[in-house]
Amino acid sequence: MNEQELSLRKASEQIGCSAATLSRLLSGSTGAYEADTATLTAATTWLNRTLADFEPARRPNESSLAEVEMHLHALPHITEADVRAMMAVIKTLYDDKRKRQTNKE
């Protein structure tokens, strides 16, 4: 959606579902609502993917900040300065999260 600068509403229209449904799919909502097979199939087809591409087993168990930075560099229209600024924010948030987690233990 971001690459084509589509709004949530426009993307949902192209997929054939409601904006609320697409929002729940994108956020990974774990509430009582579950998308039906037709909606999931339409969304994955629209993304030119298969349902298997979204299986939890296919997600990496761990990642690094270096990998995040690499992905930011791959985004279109993102300059080196943009990446540095985004990484500064990400590192600050990550460090804060780790500190809060350590304090809970």
N, C-alpha and C positions, 0 to 999 in steps of 0.2 A: 504494500500500500504506500509506503514512504517513497519508494523509488519512482512510482508513477504519480506521487503527490495526490493520492485518492483519499477522500474523507472516508470515515467508517461507514457512513450512510451509502455513499456511492459504491464502495467495495461490496457492501452487503447486497445492494441491488444487483450488481453483476453476478454475485454468487447465487442469489435467489433466496436469501434468508433475511430476517429482520436485523436491524443494527444492534439490537439488544442481544440477539443470539450470537452474532459475530463478536461482540464485545466480550461475552462470556467465554467464547472459544479462545480468543486472544489472551485473556487474562488467566486462563487455566482454572476457571471457577470450579470449585469442588462442592458447590451447593447441591440442592436437591435436583436441579435441572440437569438433564443430560441431553445433548443434541441427538437427534435421530440419525439413522444411517444415511438417509438421503442428504441431509444437511452436511454431514461430515464428508460424504463422497463429493458433493458439489464444491465444498471449500477446498478439499485437497486437489480436485481436478483444476479448479481456478488457479491454484498455486503451482500447478504442473508438478505435483508430488503424489505419493501414494500414502495410504494410511500407515503403512509399515515405516515410513520415514519419521513418524511421530511416536514410535514405540519407545517407552522408557529405557529399554535395553540399548537403544541406539544412541542415547545421550551419554556424553562422557561423565564419569563419576566425579572427576575433578578437573578444574581448569586453572589457569594462572592469569595473573594480571598481564603478563607478556602476551598471552593469547588474546585477551580482550583488546589490547593495544593493536595487535596485528589485524583484528577484525575491523577496528575503527579505521585503520589505514586503508582498508579495502572498500570502505563506503564511498560512493560517488560524492563529489563536491565537498569533501572534507579536507581541509588543508592541514599541514604539519602543525600549525599553531592551534587549530581546532582540536587536533588529537591531544596535544599537550594539555590544553585547558580541560578537556573531558577527562583525561587520565588523572589530572590533579583532583578533580571532583570525585571520581570513582575511588581513588586511593584513600582520600579523606573519609568517605562513607564506609569503605571496607575496613579501614583501621578503627573507626568508631564502632562498627558492628562487632569487631573482634574484641575490643575493650569491654563493651557491654556484656558480651558473652562470657568473657573471663570473669567479670565481676559477679555474674550470676552463679558461677560454679564455686 
